[in-house]
Amino acid sequence: MKAMIKDLFYDKEVVNTLKETEINQAILYTHLLSGRITMKEYLSICKS
């Protein structure tokens, strides 16, 4: 489990791309649950 958590990192390019496309919050939540984005990324996208 710790190895999986260490592999997660904040990707600025993904955040910027998702902000530009103005993606729906439900889709963002689905990406979060599926592990495509991290919680930090999710929160930074939702703030804007």
C-alpha positions as CSV (number, residue, x, y, z in Angstrom):
1,M,0.0,0.0,0.0
2,K,2.8,2.5,0.8
3,A,4.4,1.8,-2.5
4,M,1.2,2.7,-4.3
5,I,0.9,6.0,-2.4
6,K,4.5,6.9,-3.2
7,D,3.7,6.5,-6.9
8,L,1.1,9.2,-6.8
9,F,2.3,12.7,-7.6
10,Y,0.9,16.0,-8.4
11,D,0.9,16.6,-12.2
12,K,0.5,20.3,-13.2
13,E,0.0,19.5,-16.8
14,V,-3.0,17.3,-16.1
15,V,-4.5,20.0,-13.8
16,N,-4.1,22.7,-16.4
17,T,-5.6,20.6,-19.1
18,L,-8.6,19.7,-17.0
19,K,-9.1,23.3,-16.0
20,E,-9.0,24.5,-19.6
21,T,-11.7,22.0,-20.7
22,E,-14.0,23.0,-17.8
23,I,-14.8,19.4,-17.1
24,N,-17.9,18.4,-15.1
25,Q,-17.4,17.9,-11.3
26,A,-19.0,14.4,-11.5
27,I,-16.5,13.3,-14.1
28,L,-13.7,14.7,-11.9
29,Y,-15.0,12.7,-9.0
30,T,-15.0,9.6,-11.1
31,H,-11.4,10.2,-12.1
32,L,-10.5,10.6,-8.5
33,L,-12.2,7.4,-7.5
34,S,-10.6,5.5,-10.3
35,G,-7.2,6.8,-9.4
36,R,-6.5,8.8,-12.6
37,I,-6.0,12.0,-10.5
38,T,-4.9,12.5,-6.9
39,M,-6.8,14.3,-4.2
40,K,-4.5,17.4,-4.5
41,E,-5.3,17.6,-8.2
42,Y,-9.0,17.2,-7.6
43,L,-9.1,19.9,-5.1
44,S,-7.0,22.3,-7.1
45,I,-9.3,21.8,-10.1
46,C,-12.5,22.3,-8.1
47,K,-11.3,25.5,-6.5
48,S,-11.2,27.3,-9.8
